[in-house]
Amino acid sequence: MIYKFPKLSREEVETMLGLDAIRNTRVYQEAKEEGKLESKLEGKLEVVPRVLKLGLSVEQIAEALELDIEVVRQAAAKSSSDS
């Protein structure tokens, strides 16, 4: 249906179809928050190989990033297998 409105912006289509109300639902808010948390975790895990190269221990990294030590170990193992 959206392809029928090629000159309208995303916001205009959302308003026309009443999609603005979806943003106010609990499901939408929970999904948005979950996405933020996943993104934050991914960002932290990307840092692990870099700080390992700087000489920090797995324990120090886990403490600094406020992550479970096992999660950091898995990220470290994955980064060493990718190299």
C-alpha positions as CSV (number, residue, x, y, z in Angstrom):
1,M,0.0,0.0,0.0
2,I,2.8,2.4,0.8
3,Y,4.3,2.1,-2.7
4,K,1.2,3.9,-3.9
5,F,2.2,7.1,-2.2
6,P,5.7,7.7,-3.6
7,K,5.7,11.4,-3.0
8,L,4.6,11.2,0.7
9,S,7.1,11.2,3.5
10,R,7.2,8.4,6.0
11,E,5.6,10.7,8.6
12,E,2.8,11.6,6.3
13,V,2.0,8.0,5.5
14,E,2.1,7.1,9.3
15,T,-0.3,9.9,10.1
16,M,-2.6,9.1,7.3
17,L,-2.8,5.4,8.3
18,G,-3.0,6.2,12.0
19,L,0.3,4.6,12.8
20,D,1.3,7.3,15.2
21,A,-0.8,5.6,17.9
22,I,1.3,2.5,17.7
23,R,4.2,4.4,19.2
24,N,2.2,4.9,22.3
25,T,1.5,1.2,22.9
26,R,3.3,-0.8,25.6
27,V,4.4,-3.4,23.1
28,Y,6.1,-0.7,20.9
29,Q,7.8,0.9,23.9
30,E,9.1,-2.5,25.2
31,A,10.4,-3.5,21.8
32,K,12.1,-0.1,21.4
33,E,13.8,-0.5,24.9
34,E,14.8,-4.0,24.1
35,G,16.4,-2.8,20.9
36,K,18.3,-0.2,22.7
37,L,19.6,-2.7,25.3
38,E,20.7,-5.1,22.5
39,S,22.5,-2.3,20.7
40,K,24.3,-1.2,23.9
41,L,25.4,-4.7,24.6
42,E,26.7,-5.1,21.0
43,G,28.7,-1.9,21.4
44,K,30.3,-3.1,24.6
45,L,31.2,-6.5,23.0
46,E,32.9,-4.7,20.1
47,V,35.2,-3.1,22.5
48,V,36.4,-6.3,24.2
49,P,39.1,-7.3,21.5
50,R,40.5,-3.7,21.6
51,V,41.0,-3.5,25.3
52,L,42.3,-7.1,25.4
53,K,45.1,-5.9,23.0
54,L,45.8,-3.1,25.5
55,G,46.6,-5.7,28.1
56,L,43.5,-5.6,30.3
57,S,42.4,-8.9,31.8
58,V,39.0,-10.4,31.1
59,E,38.0,-9.7,34.7
60,Q,39.0,-6.0,34.4
61,I,37.0,-5.7,31.2
62,A,33.9,-7.4,32.7
63,E,34.1,-5.0,35.7
64,A,34.7,-1.9,33.6
65,L,31.9,-2.7,31.1
66,E,29.5,-4.0,33.8
67,L,29.2,-7.4,32.0
68,D,29.2,-10.9,33.2
69,I,32.6,-12.4,33.0
70,E,31.5,-15.3,30.9
71,V,30.0,-13.0,28.3
72,V,33.4,-11.2,28.1
73,R,35.2,-14.6,27.8
74,Q,32.9,-15.6,24.9
75,A,33.5,-12.3,23.1
76,A,37.3,-12.7,23.6
77,A,37.2,-16.3,22.3
78,K,35.1,-15.2,19.3
79,S,37.5,-12.4,18.5
80,S,40.5,-14.6,18.7
81,S,38.9,-17.2,16.4
82,D,37.9,-14.4,13.9
83,S,41.6,-13.3,13.6
